[in-house]
Amino acid sequence: MTVAQSARRTARQAARSGTLETLTRIGFVGYGLLHLAVAWIAVQLALGHPSGESDQAGAFRYLADQPFGRFLLMVTVIGLAAMAVWQLLLVFVGHREEHGFSRTAERVASAFRTLVYAALAWTAYQVVVGTPTSNAEQTEKATAGLMSRPAGLWLVALAGVAVVATGLGLVVYGARRKFEKRLLIAQMGNSTRLTAVRLGQLGYVAKGVAFGIVGVLLFQAVTSHNPAKSRGLDAALRLLVSQPYGPVLLILIALGLAAFGAYCFFQARYRKVCP
């Protein structure tokens, strides 16, 4: 057995760990709570009662302020970290039901999810320990730093294209119910399956729209040479609420994000975790 084969075997054994599966399912609960908190903050923004930044860091701070919030958030940190490890293992040994380009694409997507879950775990940890953090400010600083470099404007514009493409992909992924293949359908009753699918459809479409707005804002940062416009989800929701019928549209997006949060609870029980 070669070193590479031995490494893959070890990775597969780790991916099938019962402990990792349990922690990952806990992570889905935390991920769901995050989306519910973002949805609640977005509704407050739509009603003219903003309560801090409407992004992930703001949502984690909102959760931390609730009874037993810091304990719950610490559990969420562990769960999100487990989700990052799970997706990292899938990069190397997962998606074996796919073939050719599809398998490569799925593993690339898992690499992206690894970064997302790890970043969320780190953000939640900073909130738990009381370190000031702002996703909006971090995004603005990163954009400003990139724009100051040679070809930086092109790189930010390319990032905008990638984010918009991700948003469109999420809309299609949700509308066509492609997420169903990730669920343990055989273990679900008809009503459970119908509820989970409807929540997943609404949730993925809403997330896709939010991603699309973030990508457009990156383009605006480039065309106006103003990195302050690239403040991620917070700026996207604030831009939406300032448009005609914006508050109504923002509430619809919030309902979609809440639907995705509820769908995450179904994933905690029915998501296929072991490769």
C-alpha positions as CSV (number, residue, x, y, z in Angstrom):
1,M,0.0,0.0,0.0
2,T,1.4,3.4,-1.0
3,V,1.5,6.4,1.2
4,A,-1.3,8.1,-0.8
5,Q,-3.5,5.0,-0.5
6,S,-2.8,4.8,3.2
7,A,-3.7,8.5,3.6
8,R,-7.0,8.0,1.7
9,R,-7.9,5.0,3.8
10,T,-7.2,7.0,7.0
11,A,-9.3,9.9,5.7
12,R,-12.2,7.6,4.9
13,Q,-12.1,6.1,8.4
14,A,-12.1,9.6,9.9
15,A,-15.0,10.7,7.7
16,R,-17.0,7.7,8.9
17,S,-16.3,8.5,12.6
18,G,-19.4,8.5,14.7
19,T,-18.1,11.3,16.8
20,L,-17.5,13.5,13.7
21,E,-21.0,12.7,12.4
22,T,-22.6,13.7,15.8
23,L,-20.7,16.9,16.0
24,T,-21.5,17.7,12.3
25,R,-25.2,17.2,13.0
26,I,-24.9,19.6,16.0
27,G,-23.2,22.0,13.6
28,F,-26.2,22.0,11.3
29,V,-28.4,23.0,14.3
30,G,-26.0,26.0,14.9
31,Y,-26.0,26.8,11.2
32,G,-29.8,26.9,11.3
33,L,-29.8,29.2,14.4
34,L,-27.4,31.5,12.5
35,H,-29.8,31.9,9.6
36,L,-32.8,32.4,11.9
37,A,-30.9,35.2,13.7
38,V,-29.9,36.8,10.4
39,A,-33.5,36.6,9.3
40,W,-34.7,38.2,12.5
41,I,-32.2,41.1,12.2
42,A,-33.2,41.6,8.6
43,V,-36.9,41.9,9.6
44,Q,-35.9,44.5,12.2
45,L,-34.0,46.4,9.5
46,A,-37.0,46.2,7.2
47,L,-39.3,47.6,9.9
48,G,-36.9,50.5,10.6
49,H,-35.5,49.1,13.8
50,P,-31.9,48.1,12.9
51,S,-30.2,46.2,15.7
52,G,-26.6,46.1,14.7
53,E,-25.0,44.7,11.6
54,S,-27.1,42.4,9.5
55,D,-24.4,39.8,8.9
56,Q,-23.0,36.7,10.4
57,A,-21.1,38.4,13.2
58,G,-24.1,40.5,14.1
59,A,-26.2,37.3,14.2
60,F,-23.8,35.6,16.4
61,R,-23.7,38.6,18.8
62,Y,-27.5,38.5,18.9
63,L,-27.5,34.8,19.8
64,A,-24.8,35.4,22.5
65,D,-27.1,37.9,24.2
66,Q,-29.9,35.4,24.6
67,P,-30.3,33.2,27.8
68,F,-27.6,30.6,27.7
69,G,-26.4,32.2,24.5
70,R,-22.7,32.0,25.0
71,F,-22.9,28.3,25.9
72,L,-25.0,27.6,22.9
73,L,-22.6,29.6,20.8
74,M,-19.6,27.6,22.1
75,V,-21.4,24.4,21.1
76,T,-22.1,26.0,17.7
77,V,-18.3,26.8,17.3
78,I,-17.5,23.1,17.9
79,G,-20.2,22.0,15.5
80,L,-19.2,24.4,12.7
81,A,-15.5,23.3,13.2
82,A,-16.7,19.7,12.8
83,M,-18.5,20.6,9.6
84,A,-15.3,22.2,8.2
85,V,-13.4,19.0,9.0
86,W,-16.2,16.9,7.4
87,Q,-16.1,18.9,4.2
88,L,-12.3,18.9,4.1
89,L,-12.3,15.1,4.2
90,L,-14.9,15.0,1.4
91,V,-12.5,17.0,-0.7
92,F,-10.2,14.0,-0.7
93,V,-12.4,10.9,-0.3
94,G,-16.0,12.1,-0.7
95,H,-18.5,12.3,-3.6
96,R,-17.6,8.8,-4.8
97,E,-21.1,8.4,-6.2
98,E,-20.2,11.1,-8.7
99,H,-18.0,10.5,-11.7
100,G,-15.6,12.5,-13.9
101,F,-16.2,16.3,-13.9
102,S,-19.1,16.1,-11.5
103,R,-16.9,14.5,-8.8
104,T,-14.3,17.2,-9.3
105,A,-16.9,20.0,-9.2
106,E,-18.4,18.5,-6.0
107,R,-15.0,18.3,-4.3
108,V,-14.2,21.9,-5.3
109,A,-17.6,22.9,-3.7
110,S,-16.6,21.0,-0.6
111,A,-13.3,22.9,-0.5
112,F,-15.3,26.2,-0.6
113,R,-17.7,24.9,2.1
114,T,-14.7,24.1,4.3
115,L,-13.5,27.7,4.1
116,V,-17.1,29.0,4.8
117,Y,-17.7,26.7,7.9
118,A,-14.2,27.4,9.2
119,A,-14.6,31.2,8.9
120,L,-18.0,31.0,10.6
121,A,-16.6,28.9,13.4
122,W,-13.8,31.5,13.9
123,T,-16.3,34.4,13.8
124,A,-18.5,32.7,16.4
125,Y,-15.4,31.9,18.6
126,Q,-14.4,35.6,18.5
127,V,-17.9,36.6,19.7
128,V,-17.7,34.0,22.5
129,V,-14.4,35.3,23.8
130,G,-15.5,38.9,23.4
131,T,-13.1,39.9,20.7
132,P,-14.7,42.8,18.6
133,T,-15.4,41.5,15.1
134,S,-17.3,42.8,12.1
135,N,-17.7,40.9,8.9
136,A,-18.7,44.1,7.1
137,E,-15.5,45.9,8.2
138,Q,-13.3,42.9,7.4
139,T,-14.8,42.7,3.9
140,E,-14.4,46.4,3.3
141,K,-10.7,46.3,4.4
142,A,-10.0,43.2,2.3
143,T,-11.6,44.9,-0.8
144,A,-9.7,48.1,-0.2
145,G,-6.4,46.3,0.2
146,L,-7.0,44.3,-3.0
147,M,-8.1,47.4,-5.0
148,S,-4.8,49.1,-4.0
149,R,-2.7,46.5,-5.7
150,P,-1.8,46.2,-9.4
151,A,-4.8,44.6,-11.3
152,G,-6.7,44.8,-8.0
153,L,-9.8,46.3,-9.6
154,W,-9.9,43.4,-12.0
155,L,-9.5,40.9,-9.2
156,V,-12.4,42.5,-7.2
157,A,-14.5,42.5,-10.4
158,L,-13.7,38.8,-10.9
159,A,-14.7,38.2,-7.3
160,G,-18.0,39.9,-8.1
161,V,-18.6,37.6,-11.0
162,A,-17.8,34.6,-8.9
163,V,-20.2,35.7,-6.1
164,V,-23.0,36.5,-8.6
165,A,-22.4,33.1,-10.3
166,T,-22.6,31.4,-6.9
167,G,-25.9,33.2,-6.2
168,L,-27.3,32.0,-9.5
169,G,-26.1,28.5,-8.8
170,L,-27.9,28.5,-5.4
171,V,-31.1,29.7,-7.0
172,V,-31.0,26.9,-9.6
173,Y,-29.8,24.4,-6.9
174,G,-32.9,25.2,-4.8
175,A,-35.4,25.6,-7.6
176,R,-34.5,22.3,-9.2
177,R,-34.4,20.6,-5.7
178,K,-30.9,19.2,-6.3
179,F,-30.3,19.2,-2.6
180,E,-32.7,16.2,-2.2
181,K,-29.9,13.8,-3.1
182,R,-28.1,14.9,0.0
183,L,-30.9,13.7,2.2
184,L,-31.7,10.3,3.7
185,I,-35.1,10.3,1.8
186,A,-35.8,6.7,2.7
187,Q,-36.0,7.6,6.4
188,M,-38.4,10.5,5.9
189,G,-42.2,10.3,5.9
190,N,-44.1,12.0,3.1
191,S,-45.1,15.0,5.1
192,T,-41.6,15.4,6.5
193,R,-40.1,15.1,3.0
194,L,-42.5,17.7,1.6
195,T,-41.8,20.1,4.4
196,A,-38.1,19.7,4.1
197,V,-38.1,20.1,0.3
198,R,-40.2,23.3,0.4
199,L,-38.1,24.9,3.1
200,G,-34.9,23.9,1.1
201,Q,-36.3,25.5,-2.1
202,L,-37.2,28.7,-0.4
203,G,-34.0,28.9,1.6
204,Y,-31.6,28.3,-1.3
205,V,-33.4,30.7,-3.6
206,A,-33.3,33.4,-0.9
207,K,-29.6,32.8,-0.2
208,G,-28.9,33.0,-3.9
209,V,-30.6,36.3,-4.2
210,A,-28.6,37.7,-1.3
211,F,-25.4,36.4,-2.8
212,G,-26.3,38.1,-6.1
213,I,-26.8,41.4,-4.4
214,V,-23.4,41.1,-2.7
215,G,-21.8,40.4,-6.1
216,V,-23.4,43.5,-7.6
217,L,-22.1,45.5,-4.7
218,L,-18.5,44.3,-5.5
219,F,-19.0,45.6,-9.0
220,Q,-20.2,48.9,-7.6
221,A,-17.1,49.1,-5.4
222,V,-15.0,48.7,-8.5
223,T,-16.9,51.2,-10.7
224,S,-17.0,53.8,-8.0
225,H,-13.6,53.1,-6.6
226,N,-15.3,52.9,-3.2
227,P,-14.6,49.8,-1.2
228,A,-17.1,50.9,1.5
229,K,-19.8,49.5,-0.9
230,S,-18.4,46.0,-0.5
231,R,-19.5,45.3,3.0
232,G,-20.9,41.9,2.3
233,L,-24.3,40.7,3.6
234,D,-24.9,43.7,5.8
235,A,-24.5,46.1,2.8
236,A,-26.6,43.9,0.6
237,L,-29.6,43.9,3.0
238,R,-29.3,47.6,3.6
239,L,-29.1,48.3,-0.1
240,L,-32.3,46.2,-0.6
241,V,-34.3,48.0,2.1
242,S,-33.4,51.4,0.5
243,Q,-35.0,50.4,-2.9
244,P,-38.7,51.0,-3.9
245,Y,-40.7,48.3,-2.1
246,G,-37.4,47.4,-0.4
247,P,-38.8,46.7,3.1
248,V,-41.3,44.2,1.6
249,L,-38.6,42.6,-0.5
250,L,-36.3,42.4,2.5
251,I,-39.0,40.7,4.6
252,L,-39.5,38.1,1.8
253,I,-35.7,37.5,1.8
254,A,-35.8,37.2,5.6
255,L,-38.6,34.6,5.3
256,G,-36.4,32.7,2.9
257,L,-33.4,32.8,5.2
258,A,-35.6,31.7,8.0
259,A,-36.8,28.8,5.8
260,F,-33.2,27.8,5.2
261,G,-32.6,27.9,9.0
262,A,-35.5,25.6,9.5
263,Y,-34.2,23.3,6.7
264,C,-30.9,23.1,8.5
265,F,-32.7,21.4,11.4
266,F,-34.0,18.8,9.0
267,Q,-30.4,18.4,7.7
268,A,-29.3,17.8,11.3
269,R,-31.4,14.7,11.3
270,Y,-31.5,13.6,7.7
271,R,-28.4,14.9,5.9
272,K,-26.1,12.2,4.5
273,V,-22.9,12.8,6.4
274,C,-20.8,9.6,6.1
275,P,-19.3,9.2,2.6
